[in-house]
Structures are given as C-alpha cells and as structure tokens.
Amino acid sequence: MINGMVSHWWQQVGIPQRRPGLPDDITCDVAIVGAGYTGLWSAYYLKQARPDLHIIIVEQEHFGYGASGRNGGWLTNSITGGREQYIKSHGFQAAERFQQIMNETVDEVIRVSAAEGIEADIQKGGEFNVAYTPAQESRLRAFAVAEQRWRCTDVHLLERDDAIAKINVANTRAALWHPHAARVHPAKLVSGLATAVERLGVTIYEGTIVEKILPRVLKTTHGTVRADFIVRATEGFTANLKGLKRLWLPMNSSLIVTEPLAAHIWDEIHWNNGELLGDFAHVYMYAQRTSDDRIAFGGRGVPYRFGSGTDNNGLTQKATVGKLSELLFRFFPMASGTRIDHIWSGVLAVPRDWAASVGFDPQTGIAWGGGYVGTGVTATNLAGRTIRDLILGNQTELVTLPWVNHRARKWEPEPLRWLATRGLYRAYEIADKQELQGKPRTSWIAKAAGIITGKK
C-alpha cells in the first residue's frame, strides 16, 4: 500500500515536472497565488474575457498539489454551510437563486471540460446519501421534507428497496438522491485546466513561496510581484500566510482507494451510474466508483493539527487506514478482503462560520475565494467566474450572490481552536457509535458540539 506521495490521482497520471520559479521581480496585470482550482478557473475566465491581460500564477509546489489534486472527485451542487444561512441576510429568493446557480455550475464544469478537451473521467450520476441507522434515517427524512421548500433541489427520497437497487449499502434504511452531481478524476481535471490556461497565455511559476500579500504586491522567495490585481487562491494553505493564521482553519481529510474490484462484486453492489456516495453520519464519509472500477473512500483521519499545521506530502497515520477500511467494508461486506492500494490526506479550509466566500477589495486590489469545507470542486468554478466579474467591474448576477464579500470572524487562538476542533469530532464519533448501537435519535452531544463550534 502506498502512503502519501500526494495522492492516488497524481500517482495514476504522474506528478507533473515542476515548472520554473519566478525568475526575478515582475510586473503584471493580475497575479494569482495558488495553482489549484480557484486560481486556475480565475485565470481561465479572466483570459477568456480579456485576452490582453498579462496574468501570472505563483505556486509554492506544483499545480494541483493541494486539495485540487487530492479530493474525492465530488462535482456537486452543495452550498458550503447550507443555503438556509442566507435567508435572514438576503431573503429566500436570493438563497434559492444561489442554489440554482450551483446546479448550473456543475454543468458549466462539464461544458468547459468538453470544450477544452479535458478527459477527467466525468460521469454525471447524481449524489446518493444513505441512512443505515434509525437516527440517521430520522435526520434523512427530516432533511427530505425540508428540501421540498425549495424548487431547485430536485431531491428524491428512496425507500429501502429502491435505495439498495441503486447502491447496495449494508443495512440501508432509506436514501436520498439528486441529479446535480458528477464524478470526476481530480488530477486529470486540474491538469487539463493548467494546460488550458497556459494555452491562453497565462504563465505558471512553481516552486515559489509567497511570504506576504500586500496591496497590489506579492513578496515571494524569488522576488517581488507588482500587479493591478491580486487573487488569493490558497484555500487550506491560507494559514501559512503572514497575518492570516486565524482566518481559515486547515482541516485534514483522508482517502483510501482499493484495488479494482472484480465484476462479480460490482454485480452485488449495483453501483453502475457514476453516483457520488455519502451518508448521514456525523463524521461523514464520501466515496466514488472510479472509472477503473476502484472505490475511492474518504473521511476524517486526524482532523486538525495544532497551530494550523498543514501536511507536505499526504502521509497518513496507519490508524486512519484502519478506520476508513472498517467503514468501507461495513458498507460493502461483499468486498471484504479487497486490497487497499493507496492512502493519502490533504487540507481544506474551514471558516469560523463554515461558510465559503468570494470577494474583492478595490482599495487593495486583492480578490479571494475559498473556505469551501470540502465542496470546492464545484464552488471553485463559480468563484473563478465571480472573481472575473469583480475584477473587471462587470455588474452581473454573480457579483450579487449572498457569499460575495461575506466575512466570518476569526478562529480563536490556540489552544482553543485545537480543543474545539478535536472536541467536535470526538463528540461526533461518540454520537455515531451510540447510533450504531441503536440510539434512535440524534445525540445531544452531537447537537451541542455543532452549536459550540459554529458548524450548526
């Protein structure tokens, strides 16, 4: 079993040869920090709109080194933190329109991938979330009822037999499915985007660390960049920037991937249409059937490192392999004995209110997008298009969406944020264990933990 080495996705396609670093001081129109999805989509749409712009991207490792090359491949329509949070501040219609645009964004990623010849194993099979305990079923059914308030969620409640016919998860009680989701291969998508933006004339400088972002200036290990506009697209690595330690918490997530499963096992599992798979546990999981018939199965390992530490190469504790493997084979006992080929981890950014944001400060020339809490495969595309409109001054519907210029308060200093994060996931683990043992309702421990940490 391979441990770390960035991700299985990168091991499949080959880690890219590092591009040259920033050669010296440089001046440009737009400087983007971070060559992940947010940075690449921003560059792509800015160049499409204004081919004359001189745009550079500065990356500390290689493009797609962070979450963009390590995630679970969930191109889905989730609004980070839930759309309900925006009803009070912006009204029901604004929140509903935000959801509709997220639905459309799934198709926009698919459209651009086809137009640019990006072969990213995309299959639009929707998102399937299962309940396998009484408490999970109660939450699932309540969620299904709540979703009926909205015109554009398109959620279908599947009773046990119909759910098992779609994906045969052991002990299924009920499931939800909606069509606005697709499986993708993360490294193939980010590689295709990098190729597309370079074809448009954008230069990606790699192996260059940005030490400080100032108004219209980047201070890097290789020189100073001066730009009319700067885009901060650093997601889980934002805490490494001077002055931004407590802005977003870098949360760790881990994945395992199996060897290709035999045809007779897939015949029992019934997972044939590219559905994304999740559940209604508190410590949630996420999975996909890959194009080469593996299961990529993710969840929390060590959720947070003291002092907002970030990993370097995806190396993961062996205990996490055991936890994720146990859950995988509990879902699919017919696959027991299947070899785990690879495990890795990465960081995602969590704002204090668990709500993603995109914005622009015309006084400093700094734009940003991030805090996706795991929903970034889709949200980064919308962020890129919105950053384009904010920088170019386009008065579009995108710049009026509720997440634009949203700001959350900072996370508490250490050791409070370490205690809060560790306490949250320990409480959720206890609640999930109680529910597996038959507790019929959501534990007060889980409810309290969510309120204290701002997750709910």
NUKERO-654722 format. One line per 2 residues: their letters; for each residue z, y, x of C-alpha. Coordinates in nm, 3 decimals. Example, Ala and Ser with C-alpha at 12.3 -4.5 7.8 and 13.67 -1.06 7.14 Angstrom:
<pts>
as	0.780,-0.450,1.230; 0.714,-0.106,1.367
</pts>
This chain:
<pts>
mi	0.000,0.000,0.000; -0.093,0.345,0.128
ng	0.181,0.607,0.105; 0.085,0.973,0.114
mv	-0.230,1.073,0.303; -0.270,1.348,0.040
sh	-0.387,1.127,-0.250; -0.584,0.821,-0.358
ww	-0.852,1.057,-0.487; -0.908,1.203,-0.141
qq	-0.895,0.862,0.026; -1.174,0.749,-0.208
vg	-1.412,1.035,-0.137; -1.297,1.114,0.217
ip	-1.085,1.407,0.326; -1.326,1.692,0.399
qr	-1.386,1.811,0.751; -1.191,2.131,0.789
rp	-1.395,2.450,0.779; -1.340,2.717,1.045
gl	-1.045,2.951,1.010; -1.062,3.325,0.959
pd	-1.234,3.449,1.278; -1.062,3.787,1.303
di	-0.979,4.088,1.088; -1.219,4.112,0.795
tc	-1.302,4.342,0.503; -1.444,4.217,0.174
dv	-1.462,4.292,-0.196; -1.244,4.004,-0.318
ai	-1.004,3.791,-0.113; -0.868,3.478,-0.279
vg	-0.559,3.300,-0.147; -0.582,2.927,-0.213
ag	-0.888,2.699,-0.242; -0.769,2.494,-0.536
yt	-0.899,2.502,-0.892; -0.772,2.855,-0.970
gl	-0.919,3.008,-0.659; -1.249,2.823,-0.683
ws	-1.300,2.893,-1.054; -1.220,3.262,-0.996
ay	-1.476,3.279,-0.717; -1.733,3.090,-0.922
yl	-1.718,3.314,-1.226; -1.693,3.637,-1.026
kq	-2.003,3.543,-0.827; -2.190,3.436,-1.140
ar	-2.117,3.776,-1.294; -2.165,3.985,-0.978
pd	-2.376,3.810,-0.713; -2.345,4.115,-0.486
lh	-1.969,4.076,-0.440; -1.850,3.975,-0.094
ii	-1.588,3.709,-0.173; -1.382,3.502,0.067
iv	-1.122,3.231,0.008; -0.839,3.178,0.256
eq	-0.682,2.829,0.255; -0.397,2.702,0.473
eh	-0.520,2.340,0.481; -0.849,2.226,0.324
fg	-0.983,2.296,-0.023; -0.812,2.085,-0.288
yg	-0.520,2.000,-0.060; -0.258,2.088,-0.321
as	-0.229,1.993,-0.686; -0.605,2.023,-0.741
gr	-0.666,1.714,-0.528; -0.356,1.517,-0.628
ng	-0.314,1.549,-1.005; -0.354,1.284,-1.273
gw	-0.700,1.397,-1.383; -0.591,1.529,-1.724
lt	-0.850,1.775,-1.853; -0.671,1.850,-2.179
ns	-0.607,2.141,-2.413; -0.233,2.189,-2.364
it	-0.092,2.541,-2.361; 0.181,2.539,-2.098
gg	0.519,2.567,-2.265; 0.367,2.537,-2.613
re	0.178,2.784,-2.829; 0.480,2.843,-3.056
qy	0.643,3.067,-2.794; 0.376,3.330,-2.860
ik	0.419,3.358,-3.237; 0.708,3.606,-3.213
sh	0.547,3.822,-2.946; 0.182,3.811,-3.054
gf	0.164,3.658,-3.401; 0.047,3.328,-3.541
qa	-0.325,3.409,-3.534; -0.316,3.506,-3.166
ae	-0.137,3.183,-3.079; -0.387,2.982,-3.283
rf	-0.682,3.155,-3.118; -0.531,3.075,-2.777
qq	-0.531,2.709,-2.876; -0.891,2.723,-2.992
im	-0.996,2.874,-2.660; -0.811,2.600,-2.473
ne	-1.005,2.344,-2.678; -1.327,2.519,-2.579
tv	-1.219,2.533,-2.215; -1.221,2.153,-2.193
de	-1.588,2.164,-2.289; -1.655,2.454,-2.051
vi	-1.539,2.247,-1.754; -1.764,1.964,-1.868
rv	-2.055,2.207,-1.916; -2.026,2.362,-1.571
sa	-1.985,2.022,-1.408; -2.314,1.910,-1.563
ae	-2.490,2.236,-1.480; -2.379,2.224,-1.115
gi	-2.442,1.852,-1.070; -2.073,1.774,-1.017
ea	-2.020,1.400,-1.059; -1.647,1.386,-1.135
di	-1.624,1.068,-1.345; -1.570,1.280,-1.656
qk	-1.528,1.091,-1.982; -1.414,1.274,-2.294
gg	-1.196,1.021,-2.472; -0.919,1.244,-2.604
ef	-0.545,1.232,-2.542; -0.329,0.943,-2.668
nv	0.052,0.971,-2.675; 0.261,0.671,-2.771
ay	0.615,0.620,-2.902; 0.786,0.291,-2.818
tp	1.150,0.360,-2.919; 1.297,0.475,-3.253
aq	1.397,0.814,-3.107; 1.051,0.868,-2.960
es	0.896,0.775,-3.292; 1.114,1.031,-3.468
rl	1.000,1.304,-3.227; 0.638,1.194,-3.255
ra	0.637,1.207,-3.635; 0.809,1.546,-3.640
fa	0.552,1.674,-3.392; 0.267,1.539,-3.605
va	0.398,1.728,-3.908; 0.438,2.049,-3.706
eq	0.083,2.023,-3.576; -0.051,2.032,-3.932
rw	0.035,2.404,-3.942; -0.250,2.470,-3.701
rc	-0.619,2.448,-3.783; -0.745,2.359,-3.438
td	-0.514,2.088,-3.308; -0.710,1.801,-3.467
vh	-0.421,1.559,-3.413; -0.440,1.217,-3.575
ll	-0.132,1.006,-3.645; -0.194,0.640,-3.566
er	0.033,0.378,-3.713; 0.129,0.077,-3.504
dd	-0.173,-0.147,-3.560; -0.428,0.132,-3.517
ai	-0.249,0.256,-3.208; -0.242,-0.088,-3.046
ak	-0.611,-0.134,-3.124; -0.682,0.181,-2.920
in	-0.443,0.119,-2.626; -0.216,-0.184,-2.633
va	0.114,-0.044,-2.503; 0.404,-0.289,-2.540
nt	0.648,-0.216,-2.825; 0.428,0.056,-2.973
ra	0.570,0.203,-3.294; 0.318,0.486,-3.350
al	0.089,0.716,-3.156; -0.091,1.048,-3.171
wh	-0.449,1.115,-3.060; -0.662,1.427,-3.043
ph	-1.020,1.466,-2.918; -0.984,1.771,-2.689
aa	-0.930,1.591,-2.359; -1.122,1.414,-2.087
rv	-1.053,1.200,-1.782; -1.167,1.346,-1.450
hp	-1.156,1.250,-1.084; -0.964,1.545,-0.934
ak	-1.101,1.535,-0.579; -1.460,1.496,-0.697
lv	-1.418,1.796,-0.927; -1.267,2.020,-0.661
sg	-1.528,1.908,-0.406; -1.806,1.992,-0.648
la	-1.655,2.334,-0.718; -1.625,2.411,-0.348
ta	-1.990,2.319,-0.298; -2.091,2.532,-0.596
ve	-1.910,2.846,-0.478; -2.042,2.810,-0.124
rl	-2.392,2.774,-0.267; -2.333,3.106,-0.442
gv	-2.242,3.272,-0.112; -1.862,3.252,-0.106
ti	-1.704,3.175,0.233; -1.402,2.942,0.251
ye	-1.182,2.992,0.557; -0.948,2.696,0.613
gt	-0.653,2.626,0.840; -0.543,2.987,0.791
iv	-0.195,3.063,0.661; -0.140,3.375,0.452
ek	0.203,3.501,0.552; 0.223,3.803,0.327
il	0.030,3.955,0.035; 0.036,4.334,0.019
pr	-0.160,4.576,-0.200; -0.523,4.512,-0.102
vl	-0.414,4.346,0.225; -0.352,3.989,0.339
kt	-0.155,3.927,0.656; -0.258,3.590,0.798
th	-0.205,3.383,1.110; -0.565,3.458,1.211
gt	-0.598,3.825,1.131; -0.575,4.087,0.858
vr	-0.791,4.082,0.546; -0.856,4.404,0.358
ad	-1.006,4.375,0.011; -1.053,4.582,-0.301
fi	-0.911,4.291,-0.499; -0.684,4.001,-0.408
vr	-0.634,3.685,-0.614; -0.312,3.489,-0.561
at	-0.401,3.130,-0.646; -0.124,2.943,-0.465
eg	0.046,2.750,-0.754; 0.314,2.514,-0.614
ft	0.300,2.676,-0.269; 0.376,3.026,-0.400
an	0.741,2.992,-0.294; 0.623,2.990,0.071
lk	0.503,3.350,0.043; 0.733,3.629,0.151
gl	0.912,3.784,-0.147; 0.805,3.513,-0.393
kr	1.062,3.242,-0.319; 1.213,3.250,-0.668
lw	0.904,3.336,-0.873; 0.793,2.980,-0.950
lp	0.982,2.662,-0.875; 0.777,2.398,-0.688
mn	0.827,2.078,-0.891; 0.728,1.744,-0.742
ss	0.531,1.483,-0.931; 0.422,1.140,-0.810
li	0.144,0.894,-0.888; 0.072,0.531,-0.820
vt	-0.268,0.368,-0.854; -0.331,-0.003,-0.898
ep	-0.599,-0.223,-0.757; -0.893,-0.267,-1.000
la	-0.778,-0.480,-1.293; -0.961,-0.794,-1.394
ah	-1.179,-0.788,-1.705; -0.952,-1.023,-1.899
iw	-0.658,-0.784,-1.853; -0.863,-0.494,-1.986
de	-0.959,-0.712,-2.281; -0.590,-0.729,-2.370
ih	-0.518,-0.361,-2.305; -0.813,-0.230,-2.514
wn	-0.828,0.096,-2.314; -1.204,0.149,-2.318
ng	-1.296,0.509,-2.402; -1.154,0.731,-2.130
el	-0.840,0.828,-2.321; -0.562,1.001,-2.134
lg	-0.231,0.821,-2.189; 0.111,0.984,-2.230
df	0.434,0.913,-2.414; 0.723,1.081,-2.597
ah	0.994,1.007,-2.342; 1.192,1.298,-2.197
vy	1.092,1.209,-1.840; 0.731,1.186,-1.942
my	0.454,0.985,-1.783; 0.079,1.042,-1.764
aq	-0.200,0.798,-1.690; -0.573,0.735,-1.692
rt	-0.803,0.437,-1.660; -1.021,0.529,-1.365
sd	-1.395,0.484,-1.353; -1.348,0.185,-1.118
dr	-1.101,0.013,-1.356; -0.771,0.101,-1.193
ia	-0.469,0.254,-1.366; -0.350,0.583,-1.219
fg	0.006,0.624,-1.347; 0.222,0.928,-1.282
gr	0.567,1.069,-1.343; 0.866,1.223,-1.170
gv	0.992,1.094,-0.840; 1.227,1.337,-0.667
py	1.165,1.636,-0.893; 1.275,1.919,-0.666
rf	1.360,1.975,-0.302; 1.646,2.208,-0.211
gs	1.531,2.556,-0.114; 1.195,2.522,-0.294
gt	1.063,2.292,-0.027; 0.707,2.160,-0.051
dn	0.564,1.840,0.090; 0.299,1.822,0.358
ng	0.105,1.503,0.308; 0.214,1.344,-0.019
lt	0.458,1.099,0.145; 0.677,0.949,-0.129
qk	1.009,0.762,-0.133; 0.979,0.389,-0.194
at	1.227,0.415,-0.482; 0.966,0.615,-0.673
vg	0.718,0.329,-0.636; 0.973,0.103,-0.800
kl	1.041,0.340,-1.090; 0.677,0.403,-1.169
se	0.578,0.039,-1.123; 0.856,-0.074,-1.356
ll	0.739,0.168,-1.623; 0.373,0.074,-1.575
fr	0.443,-0.297,-1.620; 0.676,-0.229,-1.913
ff	0.380,-0.054,-2.078; 0.136,-0.329,-1.982
pm	0.317,-0.660,-1.916; -0.020,-0.836,-1.911
as	-0.086,-0.652,-1.583; 0.234,-0.772,-1.413
gt	0.167,-0.882,-1.059; -0.113,-0.632,-1.013
ri	-0.106,-0.479,-0.667; -0.019,-0.110,-0.622
dh	-0.271,0.029,-0.376; -0.152,0.385,-0.322
iw	0.135,0.625,-0.399; 0.146,0.996,-0.336
sg	0.317,1.315,-0.452; 0.240,1.683,-0.488
vl	0.390,2.004,-0.615; 0.320,2.205,-0.928
av	0.460,2.548,-1.015; 0.723,2.596,-1.286
pr	0.808,2.947,-1.411; 1.162,3.010,-1.535
dw	1.043,3.005,-1.899; 0.797,2.716,-1.834
aa	0.503,2.937,-1.946; 0.188,2.979,-1.735
sv	0.042,3.323,-1.679; -0.261,3.507,-1.554
gf	-0.268,3.876,-1.478; -0.384,4.175,-1.280
dp	-0.215,4.486,-1.142; -0.477,4.761,-1.099
qt	-0.238,4.965,-0.885; -0.213,4.699,-0.614
gi	-0.545,4.524,-0.678; -0.362,4.190,-0.700
aw	-0.457,3.932,-0.964; -0.291,3.597,-1.012
gg	-0.296,3.276,-1.211; -0.055,2.986,-1.212
gy	0.269,2.832,-1.326; 0.075,2.560,-1.507
vg	0.356,2.297,-1.505; 0.101,2.018,-1.486
tg	-0.159,2.150,-1.733; -0.373,2.318,-1.470
vt	-0.690,2.107,-1.471; -0.799,2.294,-1.783
at	-0.590,2.611,-1.761; -0.727,2.698,-1.417
nl	-1.076,2.732,-1.563; -0.954,2.974,-1.828
ag	-0.755,3.156,-1.560; -1.066,3.192,-1.345
rt	-1.271,3.339,-1.628; -0.987,3.572,-1.726
ir	-0.936,3.690,-1.367; -1.309,3.766,-1.354
dl	-1.282,3.986,-1.663; -0.962,4.158,-1.549
il	-1.105,4.244,-1.207; -1.443,4.358,-1.343
gn	-1.284,4.553,-1.627; -1.457,4.350,-1.897
qt	-1.293,4.409,-2.236; -1.329,4.053,-2.361
el	-1.120,3.837,-2.590; -0.990,3.652,-2.286
vt	-0.801,3.953,-2.149; -0.611,3.986,-2.480
lp	-0.475,3.629,-2.485; -0.096,3.601,-2.501
wv	-0.050,3.467,-2.148; -0.221,3.765,-1.984
nh	0.027,3.968,-1.777; 0.313,3.755,-1.907
ra	0.609,3.768,-1.670; 0.910,3.540,-1.660
rk	1.240,3.622,-1.494; 1.303,3.474,-1.152
we	1.472,3.143,-1.092; 1.836,3.157,-0.988
pe	1.924,3.145,-0.617; 2.031,2.822,-0.453
pl	2.223,2.607,-0.513; 2.195,2.694,-0.883
rw	1.828,2.610,-0.925; 1.870,2.281,-0.738
la	2.165,2.188,-0.958; 1.981,2.294,-1.276
tr	1.666,2.100,-1.194; 1.841,1.786,-1.075
gl	2.076,1.809,-1.374; 1.785,1.844,-1.616
yr	1.608,1.530,-1.501; 1.929,1.331,-1.465
ay	2.016,1.420,-1.824; 1.667,1.321,-1.939
ei	1.692,0.988,-1.753; 2.024,0.916,-1.928
ad	1.875,1.009,-2.266; 1.570,0.786,-2.210
kq	1.794,0.496,-2.110; 2.004,0.540,-2.424
el	1.689,0.546,-2.636; 1.555,0.229,-2.475
qg	1.884,0.066,-2.566; 1.828,0.157,-2.931
kp	1.971,0.505,-2.985; 1.778,0.617,-3.297
rt	1.790,0.994,-3.244; 1.731,1.231,-2.955
sw	2.046,1.261,-2.746; 2.240,1.588,-2.747
ia	2.237,1.556,-2.366; 1.860,1.600,-2.357
ka	1.870,1.887,-2.604; 2.139,2.070,-2.410
ag	1.962,2.018,-2.077; 1.641,2.166,-2.212
ii	1.816,2.474,-2.350; 2.014,2.539,-2.031
tg	1.712,2.516,-1.802; 1.481,2.709,-2.034
kk	1.248,2.416,-2.098; 1.313,2.416,-2.472
</pts>
